[in-house]
């Protein structure tokens, strides 16, 4: 029997939840699932993944923070599609989508919480609790997210953990380290140049706008408060002062871009901290980095960290629940205290001085991603969950 499944999410912007939903929708077996994606607010660049997989998409067009007309349009859409399962992702879609699905007596209704959402107020948590009690369950990517929502009154037993998935094909671009056969005798910069295969170091540095003679540290993500880029800018300044040969390259865009660039200019200079803007080919660029930084105050499960680990780049990360799921401290990378810019600089300097240890972390990180965080595994876990819940309904 084919299961009619609706996946509901606010947008298809370049976020982690949006990427995971698209990978799931594209990867579900068509002989068992009839998949339709519904966008509550607007379309976005992730749409390409769905179009390539011939997954149909409907845009509801929510315009206001509280938009009753969007609710009724969504309800009409779901009534037309007659899904067996509605699976909603992120707060707005969780709220509108689960309410509309309940009003139509959809047999199986799932929400999805993807992050430790410190921005939520008591009103948001009240809505979350109300809907959690009245729907089938919730999915998440992290035990840390379960612990967070349990503290706000949602029964942990209602959650199903499905870790994020990432492409792990053997021809992925991987950083080669000086102690590997491919780069024996090479300098770190030369070794990095051999790493990417499809994109050599000079081309990568031209694309980023940085000096190819510098040792590069990458940070990737949206420029907004959650990511605590001010901490990383300070860390980049301290590392640059300590060594004289490093550049922290920040890849991404967002509402804080202008503010953060002014802050950079006040405390350091573009040679030590460089804003490279949004990049569409981050996986090809990553092997040219010698370390990857993430200083977030909260995360679910960072796709950017997973991509860095897949590329065998050692990760230095803030010690928060979402990052702990991925980075095993002292084995696949290093965890540092939240906001400790000096420690970011210190431990990264240690990695740059010890290529063998950095290479060990990189290889261990890649092995962890391949073993535990493949797209196939993520998709199969959803298949098993959907089929189990459908049999119960």
C-alpha positions as CSV (number, residue, x, y, z in Angstrom):
1,X,0.0,0.0,0.0
2,X,1.3,3.5,-0.9
3,X,1.4,6.0,1.9
4,X,0.3,9.5,1.0
5,X,2.7,11.8,2.9
6,X,2.7,15.6,3.2
7,X,5.8,17.3,4.5
8,X,5.0,20.9,5.6
9,X,7.7,23.5,6.3
10,X,7.7,27.3,6.2
11,X,10.2,27.9,3.4
12,X,12.9,26.3,1.3
13,X,15.6,28.7,2.3
14,X,19.2,27.5,2.7
15,X,18.8,26.2,6.3
16,X,19.6,22.8,7.8
17,X,16.0,21.7,8.4
18,X,15.1,22.7,4.8
19,X,18.0,20.6,3.5
20,X,17.0,17.6,5.5
21,X,13.4,17.7,4.4
22,X,14.4,18.0,0.8
23,X,16.8,15.0,1.1
24,X,14.1,13.0,2.7
25,X,11.4,13.9,0.2
26,X,13.8,13.0,-2.7
27,X,15.0,9.8,-1.1
28,X,11.8,8.1,0.0
29,X,10.9,5.1,-2.1
30,X,8.3,6.0,-4.7
31,X,6.7,2.5,-4.7
32,X,5.8,3.0,-1.0
33,X,5.3,6.8,-0.6
34,X,3.4,9.4,-2.5
35,X,5.2,12.5,-1.3
36,X,4.0,16.1,-1.5
37,X,5.9,19.1,0.0
38,X,3.8,22.1,1.2
39,X,5.5,25.5,1.9
40,X,3.6,27.6,4.4
41,X,5.3,30.9,3.6
42,X,7.4,31.0,0.4
43,X,9.7,29.1,-2.0
44,X,13.5,29.1,-1.8
45,X,16.8,27.9,-3.3
46,X,16.4,24.4,-1.9
47,X,13.5,23.9,-4.3
48,X,16.0,22.7,-6.9
49,X,16.5,19.4,-5.0
50,X,12.8,18.7,-5.1
51,X,12.4,19.6,-8.8
52,X,15.2,17.3,-9.7
53,X,13.5,14.5,-7.9
54,X,10.1,15.3,-9.4
55,X,8.6,16.0,-5.9
56,X,5.4,18.2,-6.2
57,X,5.4,21.4,-4.2
58,X,2.6,23.7,-3.2
59,X,3.2,27.2,-1.8
60,X,0.5,28.5,0.6
61,X,1.8,32.1,0.8
62,X,1.5,33.0,4.4
63,X,2.1,36.8,4.6
64,X,1.6,37.8,8.3
65,X,2.9,36.5,11.5
66,X,-0.6,35.5,12.4
67,X,-2.4,34.8,9.1
68,X,-5.8,33.1,9.4
69,X,-6.2,33.1,5.6
70,X,-3.0,31.0,5.3
71,X,-4.5,28.5,7.7
72,X,-7.6,28.0,5.6
73,X,-5.6,27.8,2.4
74,X,-3.4,25.1,4.0
75,X,-6.5,23.3,5.2
76,X,-7.9,23.3,1.7
77,X,-4.7,22.0,0.4
78,X,-4.5,19.1,2.8
79,X,-8.2,18.3,2.2
80,X,-7.4,18.0,-1.5
81,X,-4.3,15.8,-1.0
82,X,-6.0,13.5,1.6
83,X,-2.7,12.5,3.2
84,X,-2.3,9.5,5.5
85,X,0.5,11.2,7.3
86,X,1.2,15.0,7.8
87,X,4.8,15.7,9.0
88,X,5.4,19.3,9.9
89,X,8.8,21.0,10.4
90,X,9.7,24.1,12.4
91,X,7.5,26.3,14.6
92,X,5.1,28.0,12.1
93,X,4.5,24.9,10.1
94,X,4.2,22.8,13.3
95,X,1.5,25.2,14.5
96,X,-0.5,25.7,11.4
97,X,0.1,22.3,9.9
98,X,-0.8,20.2,12.9
99,X,-3.9,22.2,13.7
100,X,-5.1,21.9,10.1
101,X,-4.4,18.2,10.0
102,X,-6.2,17.6,13.2
103,X,-9.3,19.5,11.9
104,X,-9.3,17.0,9.0
105,X,-8.8,13.9,11.1
106,X,-5.6,13.0,9.4
107,X,-4.7,9.5,10.8
108,X,-1.0,10.2,11.6
109,X,0.3,13.7,12.5
110,X,3.9,14.4,13.4
111,X,5.7,17.5,14.3
112,X,9.5,18.1,14.1
113,X,11.7,20.1,16.4
114,X,15.2,20.6,14.9
115,X,17.0,22.8,17.4
116,X,17.4,24.0,21.0
117,X,15.2,27.0,20.4
118,X,16.3,29.6,23.0
119,X,14.3,32.3,21.2
120,X,10.9,30.8,22.1
121,X,8.8,32.6,24.7
122,X,6.3,31.1,27.2
123,X,3.5,31.6,24.5
124,X,5.5,29.5,22.0
125,X,6.0,26.7,24.5
126,X,2.4,26.7,25.5
127,X,1.4,26.1,21.8
128,X,4.1,23.4,21.5
129,X,2.8,21.6,24.6
130,X,-0.9,21.9,23.5
131,X,-0.2,20.4,20.0
132,X,2.3,17.8,21.3
133,X,-0.4,16.2,23.4
134,X,-2.9,16.1,20.6
135,X,-0.8,14.7,17.8
136,X,0.9,11.3,17.2
137,X,4.5,12.3,18.0
138,X,7.5,14.4,17.1
139,X,10.8,13.8,15.3
140,X,14.1,15.4,16.2
141,X,17.7,15.0,15.2
142,X,19.3,15.2,18.7
143,X,18.9,14.0,22.3
144,X,19.8,17.5,23.3
145,X,16.6,18.8,21.6
146,X,14.6,16.2,23.5
147,X,16.2,17.3,26.8
148,X,15.5,21.0,26.1
149,X,11.8,20.4,25.3
150,X,11.3,18.0,28.2
151,X,12.4,20.9,30.5
152,X,9.5,22.9,28.9
153,X,6.9,20.3,29.6
154,X,6.8,18.1,26.5
155,X,7.0,14.3,27.3
156,X,10.3,13.0,26.1
157,X,8.6,9.7,25.2
158,X,6.8,11.5,22.4
159,X,10.0,12.1,20.5
160,X,11.6,9.9,17.8
161,X,15.3,10.6,17.2
162,X,16.4,10.5,13.5
163,X,19.9,11.9,13.1
164,X,20.6,14.2,10.1
165,X,21.9,12.6,6.9
166,X,24.6,13.7,4.6
167,X,26.0,12.4,1.3
168,X,28.9,10.1,2.0
169,X,30.0,8.9,-1.5
170,X,33.6,7.7,-1.7
171,X,34.5,10.5,-4.3
172,X,33.8,13.3,-1.8
173,X,36.5,15.9,-1.8
174,X,38.6,15.2,1.3
175,X,41.5,17.1,2.8
176,X,44.9,15.3,2.4
177,X,47.3,15.9,5.2
178,X,51.1,16.1,5.1
179,X,51.5,12.7,6.7
180,X,49.3,10.8,4.1
181,X,50.8,9.1,1.1
182,X,49.1,11.5,-1.3
183,X,50.9,14.5,0.3
184,X,54.1,13.0,1.7
185,X,56.6,15.7,2.1
186,X,54.3,18.6,1.2
187,X,53.7,21.7,3.2
188,X,50.2,22.1,4.8
189,X,49.3,24.6,2.1
190,X,50.5,22.4,-0.7
191,X,48.8,19.3,0.9
192,X,45.5,21.3,1.0
193,X,45.9,22.2,-2.6
194,X,46.0,18.5,-3.5
195,X,42.9,17.8,-1.4
196,X,40.0,19.1,-3.3
197,X,40.5,17.4,-6.7
198,X,37.8,19.3,-8.5
199,X,38.9,22.7,-7.2
200,X,42.6,23.6,-6.7
201,X,43.8,25.9,-4.0
202,X,44.4,28.9,-6.2
203,X,41.0,28.7,-7.7
204,X,39.4,28.2,-4.3
205,X,41.2,31.3,-2.8
206,X,40.3,33.4,-5.8
207,X,36.7,32.5,-5.3
208,X,36.9,33.3,-1.6
209,X,39.0,36.5,-2.2
210,X,41.8,35.4,0.2
211,X,45.6,35.1,-0.1
212,X,46.5,31.5,-1.0
213,X,49.6,31.8,1.2
214,X,47.5,32.1,4.4
215,X,46.4,29.1,6.6
216,X,42.6,29.1,6.4
217,X,40.1,28.5,9.2
218,X,36.5,28.3,8.0
219,X,33.2,29.2,9.7
220,X,30.0,28.6,7.7
221,X,26.5,29.7,8.5
222,X,23.9,32.4,8.7
223,X,25.1,35.7,10.1
224,X,22.7,36.1,13.0
225,X,23.0,36.1,16.8
226,X,22.6,32.3,17.3
227,X,26.0,31.7,15.7
228,X,27.9,34.1,18.0
229,X,30.2,35.3,15.3
230,X,31.6,38.1,17.5
231,X,33.3,35.3,19.6
232,X,34.8,33.9,16.4
233,X,36.0,37.3,15.1
234,X,37.8,37.8,18.4
235,X,39.2,34.3,18.2
236,X,40.4,35.0,14.6
237,X,42.1,38.2,15.8
238,X,43.9,36.4,18.6
239,X,45.0,33.5,16.4
240,X,46.2,35.9,13.8
241,X,48.2,37.9,16.4
242,X,49.7,34.6,17.8
243,X,50.8,33.2,14.5
244,X,50.8,35.9,11.8
245,X,49.7,33.5,9.0
246,X,46.0,32.7,9.6
247,X,42.8,33.9,8.1
248,X,39.4,33.1,9.6
249,X,37.1,32.9,6.5
250,X,33.4,33.4,7.3
251,X,31.1,32.0,4.6
252,X,27.5,33.0,4.7
253,X,25.1,35.9,4.8
254,X,22.4,37.1,7.1
255,X,20.9,40.0,9.0
256,X,24.0,40.7,11.0
257,X,26.4,41.1,8.1
258,X,26.8,44.8,8.2
259,X,27.1,44.9,12.0
260,X,29.6,42.1,12.1
261,X,31.8,43.6,9.4
262,X,31.9,46.9,11.4
263,X,32.8,44.9,14.5
264,X,35.5,43.1,12.6
265,X,36.9,46.5,11.4
266,X,36.9,47.7,15.0
267,X,38.9,44.8,16.5
268,X,40.9,43.3,13.7
269,X,41.5,43.5,9.9
270,X,40.4,41.6,6.8
271,X,43.7,39.7,6.6
272,X,42.9,38.0,9.8
273,X,39.1,37.8,9.5
274,X,37.5,37.7,6.0
275,X,33.8,37.7,5.1
276,X,33.6,35.7,1.9
277,X,29.8,36.0,1.5
278,X,27.4,33.1,0.6
279,X,29.0,30.3,-1.3
280,X,27.1,27.6,-3.3
281,X,30.0,25.2,-3.4
282,X,31.1,24.9,0.3
283,X,31.8,21.1,0.1
284,X,34.4,21.8,-2.7
285,X,36.0,24.7,-0.7
286,X,36.1,22.9,2.7
287,X,39.2,20.7,2.0
288,X,41.3,23.9,1.7
289,X,40.6,24.7,5.4
290,X,42.9,23.5,8.1
291,X,40.2,23.8,10.8
292,X,36.5,24.5,11.0
293,X,35.0,26.7,13.7
294,X,31.4,26.8,15.1
295,X,30.7,29.0,18.1
296,X,26.8,28.7,18.2
297,X,24.8,29.3,21.4
298,X,22.4,26.5,20.3
299,X,22.1,24.0,17.5
300,X,20.1,20.9,16.6
301,X,22.6,19.1,14.4
302,X,24.7,21.4,12.2
303,X,24.9,20.4,8.5
304,X,27.9,22.6,8.2
305,X,29.8,20.7,10.9
306,X,28.8,17.4,9.2
307,X,30.2,18.7,5.9
308,X,33.4,19.7,7.5
309,X,33.8,16.3,9.2
310,X,33.0,14.5,6.0
311,X,35.8,16.5,4.3
312,X,38.2,15.3,7.1
313,X,38.6,18.9,8.4
314,X,39.1,18.9,12.3
315,X,36.3,20.8,14.0
316,X,36.6,23.2,17.0
317,X,33.1,23.7,18.4
318,X,31.3,25.4,21.2
319,X,30.4,22.8,23.9
320,X,26.6,22.7,23.5
321,X,24.3,19.7,23.1
322,X,23.9,19.7,19.3
323,X,27.6,19.9,18.7
324,X,28.3,17.2,21.2
325,X,26.2,14.8,19.1
326,X,28.7,15.2,16.3
327,X,32.1,16.2,17.8
328,X,33.6,13.6,20.1
329,X,36.0,15.8,22.2
330,X,39.6,14.8,21.8
331,X,38.8,12.2,19.1
332,X,37.0,13.8,16.1
333,X,37.6,17.5,17.1
334,X,37.7,19.7,20.2
335,X,34.9,21.2,22.2
336,X,35.5,24.6,24.0
337,X,33.4,26.6,26.4
338,X,30.7,28.8,24.9
339,X,32.0,32.2,24.2
340,X,35.6,31.4,25.0
341,X,37.3,33.1,22.0
342,X,40.8,32.7,23.5
343,X,40.3,28.9,23.7
344,X,39.3,28.7,20.1
345,X,42.6,30.4,19.2
346,X,44.7,28.3,21.6
347,X,43.4,24.9,20.6
348,X,43.5,25.7,16.9
349,X,47.1,26.9,17.2
350,X,47.8,23.5,18.7
351,X,46.2,21.8,15.7
352,X,48.2,23.9,13.2
353,X,51.4,23.0,15.1
354,X,50.6,19.3,15.2
355,X,49.6,18.1,11.7
356,X,49.5,14.4,12.8
357,X,46.9,15.1,15.5
358,X,44.9,17.3,13.2
359,X,45.0,14.5,10.6
360,X,43.9,12.0,13.1
361,X,40.9,14.2,14.1
362,X,40.0,14.7,10.5
363,X,40.1,11.0,9.6
364,X,38.1,10.1,12.8
365,X,35.5,12.7,12.1
366,X,35.0,11.5,8.5
367,X,34.7,7.9,9.7
368,X,32.0,9.0,12.2
369,X,30.0,10.8,9.6
370,X,30.1,7.9,7.1
371,X,29.2,5.3,9.8
372,X,26.4,7.2,11.6
373,X,25.0,10.0,9.5
374,X,24.3,8.9,5.9
375,X,21.3,10.0,3.9
376,X,20.3,6.4,3.4
377,X,20.2,5.8,7.1
378,X,18.2,9.0,7.8
379,X,15.7,8.1,5.0
380,X,15.3,4.5,6.2
381,X,14.7,5.6,9.8
382,X,11.9,7.8,8.5
383,X,10.5,4.9,6.4
384,X,10.4,2.6,9.4
385,X,8.8,5.3,11.6
386,X,6.1,6.2,9.0
387,X,5.2,2.5,8.3
388,X,5.1,1.7,12.1
389,X,2.8,4.6,12.8
390,X,0.6,4.0,9.8
391,X,0.0,0.4,11.0
392,X,-1.1,1.8,14.4
393,X,-3.5,4.3,13.0
